[in-house]
Amino acid sequence: MSNRNTAQRDRDRARIRATKAACHICGEAIDYSLAWPDPMCFVVDHKQAIVNGGVDRIENKAASHNRCNSLKRAKAYAPIVRRSNSLA
């Protein structure tokens, strides 16, 4: 496993924030004005957790709510059903 690059992490976070995407876990809109540690604030989630072989690259990152990301942890998906009924 390689060390995480904080400068790259910050660039990725900014790119993802700029899209104003919905939470990739639950499918609901994210209020990007909320600040950490609000449960509904924007955080970046590794779609495949680093501890499970995921890579620390933009292709493996997506916008999520802090709460959804916390529930998901290192699992492949959270115990939340997206409105689209799809976790893909």
C-alpha positions as CSV (number, residue, x, y, z in Angstrom):
1,M,0.0,0.0,0.0
2,S,1.3,3.4,-0.9
3,N,1.1,6.5,1.3
4,R,-1.7,8.9,0.5
5,N,-0.8,12.1,-1.2
6,T,-2.5,15.0,0.7
7,A,-2.0,17.5,-2.1
8,Q,-3.6,15.1,-4.6
9,R,-6.4,14.3,-2.1
10,D,-7.2,18.0,-1.9
11,R,-7.3,18.4,-5.7
12,D,-9.5,15.4,-6.0
13,R,-11.8,16.7,-3.3
14,A,-12.1,20.1,-5.1
15,R,-12.8,18.3,-8.5
16,I,-15.6,16.2,-6.9
17,R,-17.0,19.1,-5.0
18,A,-17.2,21.2,-8.2
19,T,-19.6,18.6,-9.8
20,K,-22.1,19.2,-7.0
21,A,-23.0,15.5,-7.4
22,A,-25.6,13.7,-5.3
23,C,-24.4,11.1,-2.7
24,H,-23.3,8.1,-4.6
25,I,-24.4,5.9,-1.7
26,C,-28.0,7.0,-1.1
27,G,-28.7,9.0,-4.2
28,E,-29.9,12.1,-2.3
29,A,-28.7,15.6,-2.9
30,I,-25.8,16.9,-0.8
31,D,-26.0,20.4,0.7
32,Y,-22.5,21.5,-0.1
33,S,-22.8,24.5,2.2
34,L,-22.8,22.3,5.3
35,A,-19.5,22.0,7.2
36,W,-17.8,19.1,8.9
37,P,-18.9,17.3,11.1
38,D,-22.5,17.7,10.1
39,P,-23.9,14.3,9.2
40,M,-25.2,15.5,5.9
41,C,-22.1,17.4,4.8
42,F,-20.0,16.5,1.7
43,V,-17.2,14.1,2.1
44,V,-15.3,12.0,-0.4
45,D,-15.8,8.2,-0.3
46,H,-13.5,5.6,-1.7
47,K,-15.9,3.4,-3.7
48,Q,-13.7,0.4,-3.0
49,A,-12.0,0.9,0.4
50,I,-8.2,1.2,0.4
51,V,-8.1,-1.6,3.0
52,N,-10.0,-3.9,0.5
53,G,-7.6,-3.2,-2.4
54,G,-9.1,0.1,-3.7
55,V,-6.7,2.7,-5.1
56,D,-6.4,6.3,-3.9
57,R,-7.2,7.8,-7.3
58,I,-10.0,10.0,-8.6
59,E,-11.6,7.0,-10.4
60,N,-12.2,5.3,-7.1
61,K,-13.7,8.4,-5.3
62,A,-17.2,9.8,-5.2
63,A,-19.2,12.4,-3.4
64,S,-21.2,11.2,-0.3
65,H,-22.8,12.4,2.8
66,N,-20.7,12.1,6.0
67,R,-23.4,9.9,7.5
68,C,-23.6,7.6,4.5
69,N,-19.9,7.3,4.3
70,S,-19.7,6.5,8.0
71,L,-22.4,3.8,7.7
72,K,-20.6,2.2,4.7
73,R,-17.2,2.1,6.2
74,A,-15.0,-0.4,4.4
75,K,-18.0,-2.4,3.1
76,A,-18.7,-2.6,-0.6
77,Y,-22.0,-0.8,0.0
78,A,-23.9,0.8,2.9
79,P,-27.1,-0.6,4.4
80,I,-29.0,2.2,2.5
81,V,-31.1,1.7,-0.5
82,R,-30.7,4.3,-3.2
83,R,-33.8,5.9,-4.6
84,S,-33.0,4.4,-7.9
85,N,-33.0,0.9,-6.2
86,S,-29.5,0.4,-7.5
87,L,-26.2,0.4,-5.7
88,A,-24.3,0.2,-9.0
